[in-house]
Amino acid sequence: MKYVFFVPDGAADYPCDALGGQTPLEYAATPNMDFMAREGRGGTVQTIPAGMGSGSDIATLSLMGYDPREYYTGRGPLEAAYRGIRLRPGEFAYRCNLVTETDGKLTDYSAGHITTPEAQDLIASLDKSLGTPTVSFSPGVSYRHLLILKEGGSDATVCRPPHDVLDQPVEDVLPTGEGSDILLDLIDRSRRILANHPVNVARLSEGLHPANLIWPWGQGGAPRLTTFKERFGLTGSVISAVDVIKGIGFYMGLNIIEVAGATGYFDTDYDAKARAAIAALRDGDFVFVHVEAPDEAGHEGLVEEKVKALADFDAKVVGPVLHELNKVGSYRALVSPDHETPLSLRTHGSGPVPFALYATDGVADDMTAFSEKNARAYGSLQLNKGHDLIHLLLG
């Protein structure tokens, strides 16, 4: 038996006036996910426990079968693990975005989706100027980087994700509480380092958003997860362009597959991800295929891009993988967003999301299409605990 888990990040949404009152999932052409819903069974799943933040870190832990209330320590340490940074007791990792501040407001959580080479140049300058034996910056992809504090970090610091506070005055949404002093100092000093950096001078001359401020958030120490092999007796792989997803896979003991052309944005290479998933299933039992593009479209409020991302995910990832699995015999395939990213909010929601499970040895319920409304109305499974979902896939 082979198992595949398809995750279109942030696909779940609300009805949109621009789509005639439909959600992007209802509007987009998704015949393969609709097949899974029609020929399988599904419903809705609550991936975000009450009182917890609605991020991909928490939601993905749920999807992978781990109760976030028990296992979650923060986003930063998950990303750090993938980059080979092993946190010792007392050390904290923070996600560190490069953002754009305009007239005192946080106007862009991604600095115009700054390129990785530009961002790495900026992070190197920050580490050279602000780094100490207890403070360091680690480069990542595009706007996504890490700040490591060997001393002074705290679980009690209140740090807000930048995509949740767009267009708000920076001074109103800065870190607060215990341990915030060191972060506030680093944020303030980053302004002076980044303001006249050649990378930002060039970006401004080209009419692009400058990366003129750092934004630390999602802090925590190292988590402890039982491996996928220990829990389920299966081998598996993770395919994603996003470090936090790969970091979770690392802690689970799964194989992390690097896919050339996987960008975490609209221009990601869907076909390459499908090929990688097919190859992984030849040798392994399970593959988790994550695509970030729908989430990015939701954050930017781009209706057409979100519809296109969902259609591309269905046609270029889900379809080819199912086609190949039909050649090998028995398999189970599950599709579910990790969380909502409504276009109207431009940030994550915490409501239940639709899912569909197709199994060659399974049965069908009354779902006829893969969408939020169809899953609520006709799905036979309404799960209140996200970490229960994977047990349906693995039987």
Residue, then its C-alpha position, 0 to 999 in steps of 0.5 A: m500500500k502506498y500513501v500520499f498526502f496532498v497539501p495546498d497551503g491556505a487553500a480554504d477560503y470564504p465566498c468571494d464577490a469577485l467569483g460570484g459568491q464562490t470560494p476559490l476552491e469552488y471556482a477553480a477547475t480541480p477535477n482530480m481533487d473533485f474525483m477524490a471527493r466524489e469517489g472517496r469520503g471526506g468532510t472537515v477537520q479542525t487543524i488549529p486547536a482552540g487558543m493557538g495561532s493559525g500558522s502552518d507550523i501548528a496546522t502541519l503538526s496537526l496534519m502529521g498526527y501530532d497534537p500541537r498542544e503537546y508538541y509545539t514549541g515555536r516555528g523558529p526551532l522547526e526551521a532551524a532544524y532543517r538548516g542544521i541548527r541544533l538548539r541546546p537547552g536555553e537557546f531560542a530560534y526565531r523566524c526573522n522576516l525581512v519586511t518593508e516599513t513605510d512611513g512608520k507602518l509595516t507595509d510588506y511582510s516579504a519585502g516584495h518577495i525579495t530574491t534569495p541572493e539579495a536577502q542573503d547579502l542583507i542577512a550577512s551584513l546584519d550578522k556582521s554588524l549585530g552578531t555576537p557570541t550569543v546573537s546570530f542571523s542565519p540566511g534562508v530563502s527569500y524573506r524567510h530567515l532565522l535569528i538565534l539567541k543563545e541567551g535572553g530568549s523567552d517563551a513569554t515574549v509576545c511576537r506577532p507574525p508580520h502577515d497578521v499586522l500589515d498596514q499597522p503602525v510598527e510601534d503598535v505591534l512590536p514585541t512586548g513582554e519578558g525578553s522583548d528588550i533584546l529584540l527591540d534593540l535588534i529591530d531598531r539597529s537593523r533600520r540603520i544597517l538596512a536603510n542605505h545598503p546597496v541591495n536596498v538602494a538598487r531595489l528602490s531605484e527599480g521601484l521595488h520594496p526595500a527590505n528595511l527592517i527585520w521582524p523576529w517572531g515564532q520563537g521557541g526551543a527544540p521540540r521532541l517528536t516521536t518519529f514517523k517510523e516509530r509511530f506508524g512503521l512506515t518510511g516516507s518523504v516530505i516535498s516542500a519549498v518551505d523550511v518550517i514544513k521541512g523542519i517538521g519532516f526532519y524531526m519526524g525522521l522523514n526524508i527531505i526531498e529538495v526539488a529544483g525550481a520549488t520556490g514557495y511562490f507562484d512560479t514554483d515548479y509544480d511538475a518537478k514536485a509531482r515527479a519527485a513525489i512519484a519517484a519517492l513513492r517507488d522506494g518509500d511508503f508515504v509522501f507529503v506534498h506541500v505547495e505554498a502558492p495558494d497561501e501566498a496568493g491569499h496573503e496578497g489578496l490576489v483572487e486570480e492567482k489563488v484560483k490559478a494556483l489551485a488549478d495548477f496544483d490539481a492539474k500538475v501535482v494531484g493528477p500526475v501522481l494519481h495517474e502513476l499510482n493507478k499503475v502500481g495498485s493499492y494506494r490511499a490519497l488524502v488532500s487537505p489544506d493546512h488552514e484557511t487563508p481568506l483573500s478578504l483577510r489576507t492572513h490565516g483563519s482558524g476555522p475547519v478546512p475541507f479534506a477528501l480521502y480516496a482509497t482503492d480499497g475504500v468507500a464513498d460518501d455523498m461528497t460530489a466536489f472538493s470544496e468547503k461547502n460540499a465538505r460541510a454539507y455532504g462529508s461523512l467525517q467532521l473531525n474536531k482534532g486535526h491530529d486524528l486525520i492522518h490515522l484515516l489515511l494510514g488506516 
